[in-house]
């Protein structure tokens, strides 16, 4: 069975890269919180993948946990 694609808006991709901080910052607000899925028209599967990738990137110190 083929692996599901990640849909974000009108873009479709195979995987999200936790090292791509510029791309992932689009999905964070000014307080470094992840936007809800309705904002970028993201389905539930893709939102889970996105949040997992953002959390992984935060752990590697590529994205902030909070903003002062």
Rosetta blueprint (number, residue, H / E / L):
1 X L
2 X L
3 X L
4 X L
5 X L
6 X E
7 X E
8 X E
9 X L
10 X L
11 X E
12 X E
13 X E
14 X L
15 X L
16 X L
17 X L
18 X L
19 X L
20 X L
21 X H
22 X H
23 X H
24 X H
25 X H
26 X L
27 X L
28 X E
29 X L
30 X L
31 X L
32 X L
33 X L
34 X E
35 X L
36 X L
37 X L
38 X L
39 X L
40 X L
41 X L
42 X E
43 X L
44 X H
45 X H
46 X H
47 X H
48 X H
49 X H
50 X H
51 X H
52 X H
53 X H
54 X H
55 X H
56 X H
57 X H
58 X H
59 X H
60 X L
61 X L
62 X L
63 X L
64 X L
65 X L
66 X L
67 X L
68 X L
